[in-house]
Amino acid sequence: MAVKVKLPMGIENFKEMRTMGFYYVDKTGLIRGLLDNFAKVNLFTRPRRFGKTLNMSMLKYFFETGSDGTIFDGLAISEEKELCREYQGKFPVIAVSLKSVEGEDFEEAKGRLRAVIGTEALRFQFLTQSEHLSEKERQQYQALIHINENGLFAMEDEVLKDSLWMLSRFLRIHYGKNVIILIDEYDVPLDKAYQSGYYDSMVKLIRALFGQALKTNDSLHFAVLTGCLRVSKESIFTGLNNFKVYTVKDVCYNEFFGFTDMEIRTMLEYYGFMGWYDIIKEWYDGYRFGDLDVYCPWDVVSYCHALKMNTSIAPQNYWVNTSSNDIIRRFVSKAKSVTRNEIERLIDGDSVKKEVRQELTYRDLDSDIENLWSLLYTTGYLTQRGPQDGNMTELVIPNREIRWIFVEQIREWFRTEAAKDSRKLESFCRAFQENNIAAIEEGLNAYLKKTISIRDTNVKRDMKENFYHGILLGIFGHMDDWSVMSNAESGEGYSDIIVEVEDEEIGIVIELKYAENADFDAGCRKALQQMKDRNYEEILIDDGMRTIYRYGIACYKKRCKVISG
């Protein structure tokens, strides 16, 4: 059997991808597109983990003077002989990523920006000896790479604002060719600044930096920027002409970010994983870019890597670990009753129609919950389904993975909300150790009315039951004198929830069922019978619990019934 090339787990450097034996999905057609549809400044907005950084690295290695052109051999762009002769390896390239530009305050973030630009400027130290530059220009270049006694880049503020413009000018003078500028994750500094309270200061700095480099720059051949959010022109792109923005709504370039279905099939066939095609589609497909359905590359590669280690492993939530998912938390916390009903519909597999505003400032985001719908769409938590209906966009949750993220954030929000009334919470929990069925049922129904339910018939029963399971665990977690076990092995199976109140030697066994068609009695009876048949109380008896209460709980939408047995 032939040895397969390695899966590119976390590889974002194009040269490394091509020279160290990694599987590469050919996106070099993006180069042809940028040259055929020329614009001075191009901005691509896509959710995270859809290949933006790898594409930017690809552009750098294609255009940059002195790059090894052989790394493109066998790829689509290598067939464009005339284009390669004219453009490949012919331009000085400035390539920076702003994803690390953050800090607790403006000065710290500014220091990170100095480091990013200073490090890139250091790649061109030959400028210190360039005979094409004047002595004054060589001194100005030195100011870009100046490092202080603490080993930190120390360019002055005015130099920082002009830094990309200055560097491009020096490279143009040295090479006699205009410069290509690549700026990856351009909006991260603005996002972090907004979260940390220095947004206005960062906007002024980025506006000055971009204005010099992208607007009033005779040394610029063209520029490409990537990010998640299209920040309003009035914010940082003021006055830019010949400025093209390609968002998730655009058909142009839609196949170059994310994996298409054909690319997924080809990769799965190569690795022998076609048997997992349907489950991969359920979990990681569903994004709509323009008129094309795409998968999240990070998820698919991560799962295929896991399958190589263990073919019995279930799909995981890989995307969730690449961000804090604060957007969902903010959205759910701001949602009132109408919006919560819309969230329920989305989780249930339905859609909602909203006006999506793609030009926003970060300051706009929290001013109106309607703007958060737009943010969820542009960052990949929601996607478009069907054609545009005037100004309205039909939004859906793209796949099972993102649905899981919504559910987890709802649980987290609920735990926070429940904890606000500690007296009510403790009274509800004590009802379990007092075998007060009426209080348990009344209290749980009251909590369910305040949360967001899962009711769709397309959602599997275990997911529905797990949701209610999570609600109870979140509540019980506030009881300091309780030992709470979830899905613990006991008797001949795994019980949903087991509680030990050690000081009072009370044990509690809870089995939850989803009451199909609101048949609460049948659900409760089934739960109690399962506890009896599988002897779930065995672990409590072994641990010395003298009093044991068994509760069968059946839930449907925002109602429940409780039976003790």
N, C-alpha and C positions, 0 to 999 in steps of 0.2 A: 504494500500500500504506500502511495506517494506521501511524503511528509508535507503537511499543510503549512502555509505561512502563518505567522503569529497574528492573533487578533490585536488590534491597536487600542489596548486599554489605556486611555488617558494620553495618547500620543497626539500632540498638536503641532509638532514641527514637521513640515512637509519633507524636508531632506531626510530626517530620521525615519519617517514613514517609508520612504522609497529606497533607502540604502540598507536598512537593518531588517528587512524581511517581514514587513507587516502587510496585512490585507488592506488594499486601498480601493475605495469606491471612487471611480474617476469623475471628478468635478471640474476638470480643466476646461470644459466648454465655457465656463465663466469668463475666462480670459478673452476668448473670441467675442463673447457678448459685450464685454466692456469696451473693446476696440471698435466693434461695429456700431454700437449705440453710444458713441462717445459723449461724455459729459465731463465738465471740469471737476466737479465734486459729486461723488456717488455715495449715498447712505443706504445701507441695508439694515433693516430692523427685523430681527427674528428672536424667538425665545432662546434662553440659554441651552447649551448642549446640542445645538443643531449644526455644528460644523463651521461656525463663523471664523474662529481663530485659525483652524486648519486651512481654510480658504485664503485667509490673509497671508499666512505663511507661504502658501502655494504662489500667490501673486508676487511676493517678495523674491522667491527663488527663481521665478520665471524672468522677471524684468531686470533684476539687479546686475549691474556690471560685475563680471568675474564669477558669476554663479556657474555651477556645473550643469550644463544643459542635458547631460545624459540621464539625469534623474527623471526626465519627462519622456524618455524613450518608451514606446509602446502605449502611451496615453493618447487620448483623442487629439490633444493640441499638437502633438508631434506630426500628425498628418497634414497640418496646415503649414506646409514648407515655406511659402512666401511670407506668411505672417511671422513665422519663427525667425527667418533671416532678417526681417526688418525690426523686430521688437525684442527678441529673446536676448537677455544679457546686455542690453544697450542703454540702461538708465541707472543713474544713482537713485537709491531708494532709502527713504527714511521710514522705519517701521516701529511703532510704539504701541504698547497695550496699556490702557489706563485702568485695568481691572484692580490694580493694587493701590490706586490713589484714594486713600481714605484715612480717617483719623478721628480721634475724639474731638479735636478742634481744628480750626482752619490752618493754623501754623503746622500742625503735624501732617495734615493732608498736603499742604504746599511742599513740605519736605519730601514727601513721597513722589510728588510730581517732578521735583528737581532731580530726584534719583532716577526716575524713569527716563527723562529726557537727557540727563547727563550721561547715563549709561549708554544710550543710543549714540550720543555724540562721540563717546570714546571709541566707537567702532571706526571712526574716521581720523585717527590720530596723525595720519599722513598729512593732514591739513596744516599741522604745525610747521611742516617743512615745504609746503607747496609753493613752488615758484610762481604759480598763477595768482596767488593771493598777495596783497600788499602786507607790509609789516603791521599796519593797523588792523587789517582784517585777521591776520594770524593772532594778534592779541585779543581781538574780539572772540575768536574761536576758543582761546584759552579760558576766557570768562565762562564759557559754556561748560567746561570740564573741570573748573576750579574745585578743589577739594580742601576743606579746612583741616585744622589740627585734630579734629575728632573723626576724621575719615569720612565726612559727609559732604555731598555736593552742596556748594555754597553760592551758586549764582544769585545775583541780586534780583529783586522782584521785577524791575524793569527789563532785565535781561531774560528772565523767565518768560515774561509775556511775549518777547520777541524771539524766543529761542528756536522754534521750528522754522520761522521765517529766516532767521540768520543762518541756521545750519543749511537750509535748502539753497540759500544764496551762495554760500561758500562752496557747496558741492557743484552747483551750476557753473561757477567760475572755474573750478578745478577741472571738471570734466568737459565743459563746453556743451553740456546737455541739460535740459530742464529736468526737474526732479519729480519722482512719484512719491507721494506721502500716503502711508497706510496708518490709520488710527483705529485700533481695535478696542471695543468696549468703551466707546467715547462717553457714554452717559453714566458710567459707574460713579465718577467723582460727584456728579450732581445728585444721584440717588443717596449716596452716603452722606453728603453734605446736608441734604434735606432731613435725613433721619437724625443727624447729630446737631442741627441747629445753626449751621453757618452757610445756608444755601445761597443767600444774596452775595456773599463774598466770593463763593466759588463760581457763581454765574458770571460775575464780573471778570474773574481771572480766565475762565474758559472762553468767554466771549472775546477777550483781548487776544488770547493765544490763537484761537481759530481764525479770528478776523485777519490777523497778520499773515497767517500761514495759508489760508484758503481763499481770501478775498483780494487782498492787495499784494499779491505775490507774483511778480513777473517770472520767477524761477520755477513755477509750478507747471508740470506737464498735466497731471491729473491726480486726484486724491480719491481714496476709498475709505469710508468709515463704517463701522458696524456698531450695533447696540441693540438693546431690547425695546427701548421706547423712542418714538420720534418726538423729540423735544421741540416745542413751538419755535418757529423762525424768530419770533419777536424776542425769544430768550437768548439764544446764542448764535443763530445763523443769520442775523440781521444783515441785509444787503447782499447776500450771496446770489449771484446770477449763475445761470447754467448749472443749477443745483438739482440733482435728481434723487428722489427718495423712493426706495423700493420696499414696501411693507408686505406683511403677510397677505394683504388683499390683492397684491399685484400678480398678474400672470407672468410678467417678464422675470426671468431668473428663478422661477419657483422651484425648478428641479435641482438647483445647485446647493440648497440648504435642506438637510434631512435626506432620508433614504426613500426612494420610490418603491412601489410594490415589486416591480421587476428587479430592482437592485437587491431587495430583501430575498426574493426567491433565488437569485443567482448565488448570493452568499450562503444561504441555508443549504442549497444543493452542494456547494463546494465543501462545506464542513460536514455534510451528512445529517443535517438537522431539519430536513423538510417535514418530518413527522411532527415537529413543534410549530409549524407555520400558523395554524389556526389560533393557538394560544398566544403566540407572539403578536398576532394581529389584534386579538382582543385586548391585550395589555398595553401595547406600545404604538399602535396605529391610530388613525382617526384625526390627525391634524390636517387642516385644509389651508394650503397656501395657494392663493389665486384659484385656479380650477383644478388643482392637483392634490391628491391625498398623499401624505407623507408620514413616515415613522420617525420617532426620535432616535437618532443614531446611537447616542450614549446608552440608552436602554437596551437596544438590540445587541450591541456589541458586548455589553456587560452580561446579559443573559446567556449569549452564546459562549462567552468565556466560562460562565458557571456550568453550562452544560458539558463543556469539555472535561471539567473536573468530576461532574456527577450528573448523569443523564436523568436522574429521578428528581432533581431539584425543581421546586415550584418557582414560578416567576416572582421576582422581588420588586420592591419600589426603589429603583435606582435613582431616579430623577429627584426624588424628595431629599436625598442626602446632599444635593448640590446647592441647596439654598435653605434659608431659614423658613421660607414660606410665610413670611410676615404678611404678605398681601392678603392671603386667605383669612388669616386671623383678624386683620383690620376690617376686612369686608364683613365677616360674620358678626363681629362685635358691633358694627354700625347698623346692621340689618334690623329693620323693624318688621312688623308682622307681614306686610305685603311682600317684602324682599325675602323673608324667610320662607314663605310659600313658594317663591320662585326658585330658591335654592333647593327646596324639596323636589320640585319638578325636575331640576337639572340632575340631581342625584338619582332620581328615578328613571333617567334616560330620556326625559322630555327636553324640549327646547324653550327658550324665551327670546323675544324679539326686543332688541335695544338699539338705540342710536350710538354707534361707535365713533368716538372722536379720537382720531389718530394724532392730532397735534395738541399736546397738552404740556403745561409746565408741571414740575413736581408740586408746586404750590397749589395747582388745581386739584390734585388727586383727592385730598381729604375734604375739599370744600363742598362736595356733593357726591353722594353715594353712586349717582349715575356715572360719574367719572371713573369710579372703581370698576364698573363693568368694562369700560374701555381698557383699563389697565390689565384686568384678568385676561382679556382677549389678546392684547399685544404681547403679554409675557407667557402665553401658552397654557394657562389654566382653563381657558375656554377656546373654542374654535368655531369657525363658521360652518353652517350646514345649509345647503341650498343657495339659490341665487339671491342677490341683493334685492330687497323690497323697498325701493325708494331710498329713504335715509335710514331704513331699519335693517339690521343684520340679525339673522337667526343664529343664536348661540347655543352650543351644547358643550358638555364635558367630553373631551376627545376619546378617552379610553378608561379602562379599569384602573390603571395606576393613578390617574389624576382624580378619579372618583374617590379612591382611597384617601388621597390627601385631603379632599374636602371633608370626608367623614372624620378623619383624625383631628382636623382643626375644629370641627363642630364639637367633638368630645372635649377638646381642651378648653374651648370657650365655655361649655356647659360646666365643667369642673370649676372654673373660675367664678361663674355666676352662682353656682350652688353654694360655694364657700362664703359668699357675702352675707348669707343669713345662717350663721353658725348654730344658733339656737334651733332653728327649724331643721337643719341638717342633722343635728345630734338627736333630736326627738324622733325623726324618721328612722334613723339607724337603731335607736334603742327599741323601737317597736319590733324589730326582728328578734332581739334577745328576750323580749317579753311575750313573744308569740301573739302579738296584737294584729290580727289579719286585717281588720277594718282600717287601722291606722297605716299599715303598710300599703294597702291598696289605694287609699285616699292620697297618701303622700307621693307615691310613685306616679299616679295619674296627674297630680299637680305638677310634678317635675316634667313629665312628658309633654304637657301642654306648652311648656316654655321652650322646649328644644325643637330640633328639626328632625323629622322622622324619615325613615326609609320605607317605602311602601310598594315600589314598582314590582310587578310580577316578573319582569326581566332580570331583576337582581336575585341572585341565588339565595335560598333560604338561610344558609349558614352566614351569609353577609348580614342579612337582616337581624338574625339572632345575635350575632357578634356586636351589632350596634347597641342593642339594649344591654347586652352583657357589659359593654364598655361604659355605659351610663351608670350602671350600678357600681362598677369598680371605681369609677371616678368619685362617687359619693362615699363609698366605704373607705377610700384612701385617706379620708380626713379623721378617721377614728384611731387615735393614737394607741388605745388599749386593745385593739383588735389585731389579730393575725389573719390576714386575708390571703387566700391562695386561689389563683385562677387556673382553670384547666389542670388541676392537680390529679395525679394518678391515685386512685383510691378504689379499693375493691377490684372490680373487673372492668374498669374503664377510667374515663377522665371526667370528673364532675365540672360543671361550669364554674361555680364559686363555692368555696368552703371557708368558713370563718370560725376561728377559735377565740372565745372570750375567756382567757386563761384564769383570771382572778375569780370568775364565777363558775368556771368549769362548764361553760355552755358552748355547744357546738352547733353550727348552722350549715345546712346544705341547701344550695339553691340551684335549680335547673330551669333554664329559660327556653321557651318555645315561641315561635312566631305563629300566631293564630290565623291560619289561612281562612279567608272569608269571614273573619271575626268570630270564629267558633272558639270562644275562650275556654269553655268547659272541656272540650276535647283536648286542647293544648295543655291545660293544667293536668288533666288525668294522665296524658302521655308523659309529662315531665315527672310526675310522682311515680308512675310505673317504672320508668327508666331508673330512677334512684333506687327503687326496691330491687329490681332485677339485677342491677350491677353492684349493689351493696356499697354505695358511695360513702356511707357513714363509717365504714371500717377504719379509716385513718383517724377519725375523731375518737372512736372507742380506744384505739391503740394509744392515742395521746392523752387519755384519761378524762375526756369530757363526760360528765355524768348526765347532763341534760342535752338532748339533741333535738333540734327543730328542723323539719324538712319543708321546703317551700317550692311548690310548682308555680311558675309565673308564666302566663301567656300574654303576649303583647301583639297589638295590631294598630298600626299608625300611631296615634297619640293616646291610646287607651290600653289598659291592662286589667288582668284579673289575677288574684292570688289565692291559692288553696294550700292549706297546711295538712300534712299527713304523716 
